[in-house]
Amino acid sequence: MTIYKICPEAMWREAEAAGTFRGAPVDLADGYIHFSTAEQVRETAAKHFAGQSDLLLVSIEEARLGPALRWEPSRGGALFPHLYAELPLSAVTRVEPLPLAADGAHRFPDLSA
């Protein structure tokens, strides 16, 4: 299964240079890296990244994360993937731009693949 992280491009490029992603400020404050499923990621973008440009959508293969990945209840009791470790870049399968459309919403690539 693929899970997703929305990340400012500059922060992601720093992670690529470092060889690992330690998390965004909210992740560091909460003690885990927040991810979303394909069904959740659009709402995550609207709720937490509204109007922000220069974002990337990072696709991660869940199976590569091991036991540090936990599914925990969040919005409305839905289970969200949380990683209690750094994100190894070897688990990343795609990194794509997440541009803003004319209506101000983010334009997502096809998430069915």
Backbone as a printed PyTorch tensor [residue, N CA C, xyz], in Angstrom:
tensor([[[  0.8370,  -1.1780,   0.0000],
         [  0.0000,   0.0000,   0.0000],
         [  0.8840,   1.2440,   0.0000]],

        [[  0.4520,   2.2390,  -0.7390],
         [  1.1680,   3.5060,  -0.7740],
         [  0.5280,   4.4760,   0.2020]],

        [[  1.3490,   5.1570,   0.9840],
         [  0.9000,   6.2430,   1.8550],
         [  1.6180,   7.5070,   1.4040]],

        [[  1.1410,   8.6580,   1.8730],
         [  1.6150,   9.9290,   1.3310],
         [  1.9950,  10.9190,   2.4160]],

        [[  2.9960,  11.7390,   2.0700],
         [  3.4360,  12.8600,   2.8940],
         [  3.4400,  14.1030,   2.0140]],

        [[  2.7900,  15.1570,   2.4690],
         [  2.8520,  16.4460,   1.7990],
         [  3.9580,  17.2340,   2.4840]],

        [[  4.8500,  17.7890,   1.6830],
         [  6.0400,  18.4180,   2.2520],
         [  6.4480,  19.6320,   1.4220]],

        [[  6.8360,  20.7260,   2.0700],
         [  7.4070,  21.8470,   1.3030],
         [  8.6430,  21.3640,   0.5340]],

        [[  8.7800,  21.8330,  -0.6960],
         [  9.8700,  21.3540,  -1.5420],
         [ 11.2450,  21.5840,  -0.9130]],

        [[ 11.4730,  22.7590,  -0.3470],
         [ 12.7850,  23.0510,   0.2400],
         [ 13.1180,  22.0700,   1.3750]],

        [[ 12.1240,  21.7430,   2.1870],
         [ 12.3410,  20.8050,   3.2910],
         [ 12.6650,  19.4110,   2.7530]],

        [[ 11.9710,  19.0110,   1.6830],
         [ 12.2290,  17.6960,   1.1180],
         [ 13.6170,  17.6260,   0.4870]],

        [[ 14.0130,  18.6780,  -0.1930],
         [ 15.3430,  18.6850,  -0.8170],
         [ 16.4300,  18.5960,   0.2480]],

        [[ 16.2110,  19.2050,   1.4130],
         [ 17.1600,  19.0710,   2.5340],
         [ 17.2300,  17.6150,   2.9890]],

        [[ 16.0830,  16.9650,   3.0460],
         [ 16.0490,  15.5520,   3.4480],
         [ 16.8060,  14.6920,   2.4420]],

        [[ 16.6180,  14.9740,   1.1610],
         [ 17.3480,  14.2150,   0.1400],
         [ 18.8550,  14.3920,   0.3080]],

        [[ 19.2650,  15.6000,   0.5830],
         [ 20.6960,  15.8580,   0.7770],
         [ 21.2250,  15.1480,   2.0210]],

        [[ 20.3960,  15.0650,   3.0670],
         [ 20.7970,  14.4190,   4.3170],
         [ 20.6860,  12.8950,   4.2450]],

        [[ 19.8850,  12.3910,   3.3080],
         [ 19.7110,  10.9570,   3.1780],
         [ 18.5870,  10.3730,   4.0080]],

        [[ 17.8530,  11.2370,   4.7380],
         [ 16.7290,  10.7810,   5.5620],
         [ 15.8130,  11.9690,   5.8370]],

        [[ 14.5380,  11.6760,   6.1040],
         [ 13.5810,  12.7220,   6.4540],
         [ 13.2120,  12.5540,   7.9200]],

        [[ 13.5290,  13.5650,   8.7070],
         [ 13.2720,  13.5000,  10.1480],
         [ 11.8830,  14.0010,  10.5150]],

        [[ 11.2590,  14.7410,   9.5770],
         [  9.9050,  15.2350,   9.8170],
         [  9.8200,  16.7390,   9.7310]],

        [[  8.6090,  17.1990,   9.4860],
         [  8.2970,  18.6280,   9.4870],
         [  8.1640,  19.0840,  10.9380]],

        [[  8.1110,  20.3910,  11.1880],
         [  7.9690,  20.8620,  12.5750],
         [  6.8070,  20.2130,  13.3380]],

        [[  5.6600,  20.0320,  12.6970],
         [  4.5330,  19.3920,  13.3860],
         [  4.8520,  17.9420,  13.7390]],

        [[  5.5770,  17.2560,  12.8700],
         [  5.9740,  15.8710,  13.1510],
         [  6.9140,  15.8110,  14.3470]],

        [[  7.8950,  16.6990,  14.3440],
         [  8.8600,  16.7240,  15.4500],
         [  8.1620,  17.0450,  16.7680]],

        [[  7.1920,  17.9560,  16.7370],
         [  6.4560,  18.3220,  17.9540],
         [  5.6060,  17.1540,  18.4550]],

        [[  5.0130,  16.3870,  17.5330],
         [  4.1280,  15.2840,  17.9210],
         [  4.8760,  13.9880,  18.2160]],

        [[  6.1280,  13.8870,  17.7820],
         [  6.9160,  12.6890,  18.0670],
         [  6.7870,  11.5910,  17.0270]],

        [[  6.1610,  11.8860,  15.9030],
         [  6.0350,  10.9130,  14.8210],
         [  5.7790,  11.6700,  13.5220]],

        [[  6.0220,  11.0000,  12.3960],
         [  5.7840,  11.6060,  11.0920],
         [  4.3680,  11.2590,  10.6520]],

        [[  3.6020,  12.2820,  10.3240],
         [  2.2200,  12.1360,   9.8690],
         [  2.1860,  11.7430,   8.3900]],

        [[  1.3770,  10.7630,   8.0610],
         [  1.1180,  10.3700,   6.6820],
         [ -0.3830,  10.2960,   6.4670]],

        [[ -0.7790,  10.1780,   5.2170],
         [ -2.1830,   9.9980,   4.8460],
         [ -2.2830,   8.8980,   3.8090]],

        [[ -3.4480,   8.2770,   3.7340],
         [ -3.7310,   7.3250,   2.6710],
         [ -4.2140,   8.1040,   1.4450]],

        [[ -4.3950,   7.4070,   0.3380],
         [ -4.9210,   8.0430,  -0.8690],
         [ -6.2980,   8.6460,  -0.6120]],

        [[ -7.0830,   8.0110,   0.2170],
         [ -8.4230,   8.5010,   0.5330],
         [ -8.3870,   9.7200,   1.4550]],

        [[ -7.3270,   9.9070,   2.2060],
         [ -7.2320,  10.9750,   3.2050],
         [ -6.4410,  12.1890,   2.7530]],

        [[ -5.5570,  12.0430,   1.7610],
         [ -4.5510,  13.0570,   1.4790],
         [ -5.1470,  14.3650,   0.9500]],

        [[ -6.2340,  14.3110,   0.2100],
         [ -6.8450,  15.5510,  -0.2870],
         [ -7.3890,  16.3940,   0.8740]],

        [[ -8.0150,  15.7440,   1.8270],
         [ -8.5110,  16.4670,   3.0050],
         [ -7.3480,  17.0100,   3.8290]],

        [[ -6.2860,  16.2430,   3.9390],
         [ -5.0900,  16.7130,   4.6510],
         [ -4.5560,  17.9850,   3.9830]],

        [[ -4.4860,  17.9910,   2.6590],
         [ -3.9990,  19.1690,   1.9310],
         [ -4.9000,  20.3730,   2.1920]],

        [[ -6.2080,  20.1600,   2.1200],
         [ -7.1510,  21.2580,   2.3170],
         [ -7.1080,  21.7920,   3.7510]],

        [[ -6.9430,  20.9090,   4.6970],
         [ -6.9790,  21.3120,   6.1140],
         [ -5.6650,  21.9310,   6.5950]],

        [[ -4.5430,  21.3680,   6.1680],
         [ -3.2510,  21.7730,   6.7310],
         [ -2.3350,  22.5450,   5.7750]],

        [[ -2.6630,  22.5580,   4.4760],
         [ -1.7800,  23.1900,   3.4930],
         [ -2.5300,  24.1260,   2.5430]],

        [[ -3.7050,  24.5690,   2.9400],
         [ -4.5370,  25.4160,   2.0710],
         [ -3.7600,  26.6330,   1.5820]],

        [[ -3.7910,  26.8420,   0.2770],
         [ -3.1650,  28.0090,  -0.3270],
         [ -1.6590,  27.9550,  -0.4380]],

        [[ -1.0240,  26.8990,   0.0570],
         [  0.4390,  26.8190,   0.0210],
         [  0.9050,  26.2630,  -1.3250]],

        [[  1.8700,  26.9330,  -1.8970],
         [  2.4780,  26.4500,  -3.1340],
         [  3.8400,  25.8580,  -2.7930]],

        [[  4.5630,  25.4300,  -3.8000],
         [  5.8930,  24.8290,  -3.6160],
         [  5.8590,  23.6030,  -2.7170]],

        [[  4.8020,  22.8150,  -2.8720],
         [  4.6810,  21.5730,  -2.1100],
         [  4.9760,  20.3790,  -3.0020]],

        [[  5.3990,  19.3020,  -2.3500],
         [  5.6060,  18.0350,  -3.0350],
         [  4.7210,  16.9770,  -2.3960]],

        [[  4.3000,  16.0330,  -3.2020],
         [  3.5900,  14.8660,  -2.7100],
         [  4.5670,  13.6960,  -2.7700]],

        [[  4.9050,  13.1870,  -1.6020],
         [  5.8770,  12.0990,  -1.4890],
         [  5.1020,  10.7950,  -1.2880]],

        [[  5.3550,   9.8290,  -2.1570],
         [  4.7070,   8.5160,  -2.0790],
         [  5.6590,   7.5410,  -1.4070]],

        [[  5.1330,   6.7940,  -0.4460],
         [  5.9500,   5.8810,   0.3550],
         [  5.3210,   4.5050,   0.3410]],

        [[  6.1320,   3.4790,   0.1800],
         [  5.6460,   2.1060,   0.2510],
         [  5.5800,   1.6950,   1.7220]],

        [[  4.3630,   1.5470,   2.2040],
         [  4.1210,   1.2470,   3.6200],
         [  4.9040,   0.0260,   4.0920]],

        [[  4.9690,  -0.9980,   3.2920],
         [  5.6170,  -2.2520,   3.6970],
         [  7.1010,  -2.0730,   4.0060]],

        [[  7.7160,  -1.0270,   3.4950],
         [  9.1480,  -0.8000,   3.7240],
         [  9.4460,  -0.1070,   5.0630]],

        [[  8.4150,   0.2380,   5.8160],
         [  8.6230,   1.0140,   7.0420],
         [  8.7060,   0.1680,   8.3030]],

        [[  8.2430,  -1.0620,   8.2500],
         [  8.3780,  -1.9620,   9.3890],
         [  7.5150,  -1.5850,  10.5740]],

        [[  7.8880,  -2.0800,  11.7600],
         [  7.0480,  -1.9240,  12.9450],
         [  6.9860,  -0.5010,  13.5060]],

        [[  7.8300,   0.4030,  13.0370],
         [  7.7690,   1.7920,  13.5140],
         [  6.5460,   2.5210,  12.9610]],

        [[  5.8830,   1.9300,  11.9530],
         [  4.6580,   2.5160,  11.4030],
         [  3.4710,   1.9770,  12.1780]],

        [[  2.6770,   2.8920,  12.6970],
         [  1.4770,   2.5160,  13.4540],
         [  0.2670,   3.2150,  12.8590]],

        [[ -0.8540,   2.5310,  12.8730],
         [ -2.1170,   3.0980,  12.4120],
         [ -2.8970,   3.5260,  13.6400]],

        [[ -3.1430,   4.8380,  13.7360],
         [ -3.7630,   5.3800,  14.9480],
         [ -4.9410,   6.2830,  14.5850]],

        [[ -5.9590,   6.3300,  15.4610],
         [ -7.1290,   7.1620,  15.1710],
         [ -6.8010,   8.6490,  15.2130]],

        [[ -7.4160,   9.3750,  14.3010],
         [ -7.2610,  10.8310,  14.2470],
         [ -8.6060,  11.4170,  13.8730]],

        [[ -8.6410,  12.2530,  12.8110],
         [ -9.8800,  12.9190,  12.3970],
         [-11.0690,  11.9670,  12.3840]],

        [[-12.0490,  12.2530,  13.2060],
         [-13.2800,  11.4770,  13.1900],
         [-13.0930,   9.9980,  13.4700]],

        [[-11.9950,   9.6350,  14.0970],
         [-11.7380,   8.2410,  14.4190],
         [-11.0910,   7.4480,  13.2980]],

        [[-10.8640,   8.0760,  12.1440],
         [-10.2090,   7.3820,  11.0320],
         [ -8.7750,   7.0310,  11.4210]],

        [[ -8.3030,   5.8900,  10.9480],
         [ -6.9350,   5.4720,  11.2310],
         [ -5.9840,   6.1220,  10.2330]],

        [[ -4.9540,   6.7610,  10.7640],
         [ -3.9240,   7.4120,   9.9600],
         [ -2.5870,   6.7380,  10.2340]],

        [[ -1.7240,   6.6370,   9.2160],
         [ -0.3930,   6.0670,   9.4220],
         [  0.5510,   7.0900,  10.0570]],

        [[  1.2120,   6.6700,  11.1220],
         [  2.1810,   7.5040,  11.8450],
         [  3.4840,   6.7230,  11.9630]],

        [[  4.5820,   7.3480,  11.6020],
         [  5.8890,   6.6910,  11.6650],
         [  6.6760,   7.2130,  12.8620]],

        [[  6.9990,   6.3230,  13.7840],
         [  7.7640,   6.6620,  14.9800],
         [  9.2480,   6.4010,  14.7360]],

        [[  9.7580,   6.9790,  13.6780],
         [ 11.1670,   6.8630,  13.2890],
         [ 11.3990,   7.8630,  12.1690]],

        [[ 12.6430,   7.9980,  11.7600],
         [ 12.9290,   8.7990,  10.5770],
         [ 12.4390,   8.0330,   9.3540]],

        [[ 12.1000,   8.7630,   8.3120],
         [ 11.6670,   8.1390,   7.0710],
         [ 12.8900,   7.8250,   6.2120]],

        [[ 13.1700,   6.5470,   5.9890],
         [ 14.2980,   6.2180,   5.1110],
         [ 13.9070,   6.5150,   3.6600]],

        [[ 14.7790,   7.1800,   2.9460],
         [ 14.4630,   7.5370,   1.5670],
         [ 14.3010,   6.3010,   0.6860]],

        [[ 14.7990,   5.1710,   1.1230],
         [ 14.6300,   3.9300,   0.3730],
         [ 13.1690,   3.4760,   0.3190]],

        [[ 12.3310,   4.0060,   1.2010],
         [ 10.9040,   3.6690,   1.2070],
         [ 10.0940,   4.5460,   0.2530]],

        [[ 10.7110,   5.5950,  -0.2740],
         [ 10.0250,   6.5380,  -1.1490],
         [  9.9800,   5.9870,  -2.5720]],

        [[  8.7850,   5.9940,  -3.1610],
         [  8.6240,   5.4730,  -4.5170],
         [  8.4460,   6.5790,  -5.5530]],

        [[  7.9090,   7.7240,  -5.1620],
         [  7.7270,   8.8560,  -6.0820],
         [  7.7400,  10.1580,  -5.2910]],

        [[  8.1950,  11.2190,  -5.9590],
         [  8.1300,  12.5810,  -5.4190],
         [  7.6290,  13.4400,  -6.5720]],

        [[  6.4530,  14.0530,  -6.3730],
         [  5.8230,  14.8140,  -7.4500],
         [  5.3860,  16.1820,  -6.9580]],

        [[  5.3650,  17.1680,  -7.8440],
         [  4.8550,  18.4900,  -7.4690],
         [  3.3840,  18.4040,  -7.0880]],

        [[  2.9780,  19.2610,  -6.1770],
         [  1.5780,  19.3680,  -5.7610],
         [  1.1420,  20.8220,  -5.9720]],

        [[  0.8920,  21.1820,  -7.2360],
         [  0.6000,  22.5850,  -7.5590],
         [ -0.8010,  23.0070,  -7.1470]],

        [[ -0.9850,  24.3160,  -7.0810],
         [ -2.3070,  24.8770,  -6.8320],
         [ -3.0250,  25.0610,  -8.1600]],

        [[ -4.2850,  24.6870,  -8.2060],
         [ -5.1230,  24.9130,  -9.3800],
         [ -5.6830,  26.3340,  -9.3220]],

        [[ -6.3460,  26.7470, -10.3850],
         [ -6.9130,  28.1020, -10.4580],
         [ -7.9110,  28.3680,  -9.3330]],

        [[ -8.5910,  27.3330,  -8.8600],
         [ -9.5740,  27.5120,  -7.7770],
         [ -8.9360,  27.5420,  -6.3930]],

        [[ -7.5990,  27.4130,  -6.3190],
         [ -6.8910,  27.4700,  -5.0440],
         [ -6.7020,  26.1270,  -4.3750]],

        [[ -7.3250,  25.0760,  -4.9130],
         [ -7.1400,  23.7310,  -4.3650],
         [ -5.9020,  23.1010,  -5.0020]],

        [[ -5.3350,  22.1400,  -4.3100],
         [ -4.1670,  21.4600,  -4.8580],
         [ -4.5910,  20.4730,  -5.9460]],

        [[ -3.7830,  20.3760,  -6.9760],
         [ -4.0390,  19.4710,  -8.0850],
         [ -3.1820,  18.2160,  -7.8910]],

        [[ -3.8580,  17.1190,  -7.6100],
         [ -3.1780,  15.8580,  -7.2970],
         [ -2.9260,  15.0270,  -8.5420]],

        [[ -1.8230,  14.3110,  -8.5630],
         [ -1.6100,  13.3250,  -9.6350],
         [ -2.5570,  12.1410,  -9.4130]],

        [[ -2.5800,  11.2250, -10.3310],
         [ -3.3770,  10.0130, -10.2000],
         [ -2.7980,   9.1880,  -9.0520]],

        [[ -3.6460,   8.8900,  -8.0670],
         [ -3.1860,   8.1360,  -6.9060],
         [ -3.5650,   6.6610,  -6.9790]],

        [[ -4.1240,   6.2380,  -8.0970],
         [ -4.5570,   4.8510,  -8.2150],
         [ -3.4180,   3.9020,  -8.5740]],

        [[ -2.2980,   4.4570,  -8.9930],
         [ -1.1800,   3.6030,  -9.4220],
         [ -0.4110,   3.0620,  -8.2400]]])
